[in-house]
Amino acid sequence: MFALGAFEYLSGVIVLKVLKHRLWNYTPEPFDLSGHTTPLYAMAWGALALLTVLAEWPLLHGRI
């Protein structure tokens, strides 16, 4: 979960610096990190990634 939250934060910072445009803004949310991410959304991305792996593992297990 930490890795996906860090990825969201870094990609938000890079897009803001390179394109001078903010694609998402979490500033109204509690505990936001410069408006780029929040712990709640980091946990949500982590849970979504875990569910994706659990759903796809049976399909890929025999093919890897």
N, C-alpha and C positions, 0 to 999 in steps of 0.2 A: 504494500500500500504506500509506503514511503517513497518508493521509486517512481510510482505513477504520479504521486503528488509533486515530486521534484521535477518530473518531466513536464507536467502541466505548468508549473511555475517558470521553469527555464524557457519553455517554448513561448509563454506569454511575454516574458522579458525580451526575448530575441525578436519576436514579431513587433513589439512596441518600439524597440531601438532601430530595427532595420526598416520597417514599413511605416513607422510613425503612426500606427493605427492599433487601437486596442480591440481585439476580437471578442473578448469577454471581460466582464467587470464584476468582481465579487465584493466591491467596497461596502455595499450595504450589509453584507453578511457579517456575523460576529467572527472574530479571530482571523480575518482575512490577512493574507500576506501581500501587501501592496496591491490588492485587488486582483491578483493573478490566480490565487487558489485559496482554499480554506481546508481545515482538517476534515470537515464533513464531506466535501467533494473528493478529497484524496481517499477517504475510506470508501466512498461510493465507487470510484474508479477501481480500487483494489478488489472490492466485492464483485464488480462486473467482470474483471479479469479472471478472478477465481472461478466464477460460474462458467465462463467461457471455456476455461481449461477443463473443468469437470465435465462439461457437456461434450467436448470434442475428444477427450482422451479415449473413450471406448472406440471411437471411429478410427483413430490414428494408431492405437496401440499395436495392432498387428502389422501395420504398414511401415513402422519406423525400424 
